[in-house]
Amino acid sequence: MADMYHSLVAERLPGQPSVLWRALQAGGHHNRRVSALQAQPLQSTKQRHLHIQRQTNLQAGAQCSMALAGLLLAAHRCRHLTGRRRSTSLGASQSAEPACASCTRLVLGFDGVICADAEEVAAAGCQAAFDLWPDVMEIADDITLNEAGVRKSWVEYDWQRLLEHKASAVFTDAPPWLLYKIQKLRPACQAGWEMALFARLCVEEAIACRANRAKGRGGARPLTIGEIECNWLDARPGEFGLRELLLMRWGNLSIAQLQEAIAEARRKHRSEGLLTETKFYSDVLRVVWLAVADGTIDETVHIITSRDQISATHALQMASAGAVDSVDLPFDPPDFQGSWAGKEGWQLHCGLGTLEHKVQAIESLCDTLGATSGEGLVIVDDSVMFLKACASKLHLAAARLYLASWGYVSHRHWADGRSGLPRVRELSGAEDLAAILARSDES
């Protein structure tokens, strides 16, 4: 009996762990309970039998614990593998989307990118100013070139050109000097309606110059082109640029009213007037047409513009009509609906009167296309301020931004902001545009 007791006690000593000890550790039982069992002396056969029975129950419990742990581990692995299969199948379904979902989608500015509109929009802006403020604008005919602050360099040092009415002047009451000066302000303009403000500002500056000189202030002069451009917009929060101050000064005119005045000036002479002066960058148009025809980019080309829809539509129809003689294409030129080579063609986003409206239009386009970060989007415009606004938007983080330097680029804005716009690349012409579209197709 003593030998059996000593053998049982020795079996449960910590220095010589038994199978049950190891099983209890594997089953997660607390060591303190095992130690208490080991410390109990076996004083009788009945106690020894009870202890053996208790030991057997504990061993069975440990085995059940390990079996349950194995079942839980197997269930966890099963869920993990099922989740992997499910995610893999989802990935396969997403990658199986139509190929057009990954196509490069081209977004172009209209004025200054495919349309050389300085002369046309200057005439429309001047006519709108004459319609809105006839009492002020009629003085423009009496302003001398010296009072107007014009420069010979604008007309290659030929003063006669500033005295003769150009073709576009036939359709507006503005004198030639005003049309030339407004054209020089085109790079400072972010939307067409601003040209009406430029027209009145130039006339009022010339009137003020005349009044100051009459008072003996010989050095008086109107604001220069550079001074107007520098102060036209103010990006500092809580402050106003010259544009906002003029809007408030001249009767709190709304942007919508100015847009309508410009649109009305264009409508008035559409059949034989202003739109005949619209010129286009035919090489750029040819690159776009060919890229759509051969599938390099998506067949829908998006156009963003501050123009009214009728004016923009008629202008694109003129571009299509002009392609017959000026552009060499391997297919029939675009029809009056803007479609070519059996493709969908242009899609206009019109009446975007501010930079904010243009950026919102791009973001809305991304939502429609399912491009949550602008992936696959190529945006080409001649406005540094617009591209800067696009670069600041998280929703357009993956969009590719390009500055069309052949347009009406504000060199002051580009010089000031170029170092802070690493995402914006400069395109010098149609060849650069064709190159980046070709690379988009390869990627």
Secondary structure, DSSP 8 states (H G I E B T S, - for coil): -HHHHHHHHHHT-TTS--HHHHHHHHHT--HHHHHHHHHS---SHHHHHHHHHHHHHHHHHHHHHHHHHHHHHHHHHHHHHHHHHHHHHHHHHHHTS-GGGGS-EEEEESBTTTEE-HHHHHHHHHHHHHHH-HHHHGGGGG--HHHHT--GGGGTT-THHHHS--GGGGGSS--HHHHHHHHHTGGG-SSTTHHHHHHHHHHHHHHHHHHHHHTT-TT-----HHHHHHHH---STT---HHHHHHHHTT---HHHHHHHHHHHHHHTTTTSGGGG-EE-HHHHHHHHHHHHTTSS-SEEEEE-SS-HHHHHHHHHHHHHHHHHH---SS----TTS--TTS-EEEEE----SHHHHHHHHHHHHHHHT-TT-TTEEEEES-HHHHHHHHT-GGGTT-EEEEETTS---HHHHHHHGGG-TTEEEE-SHHHHHHHHHHHHH-
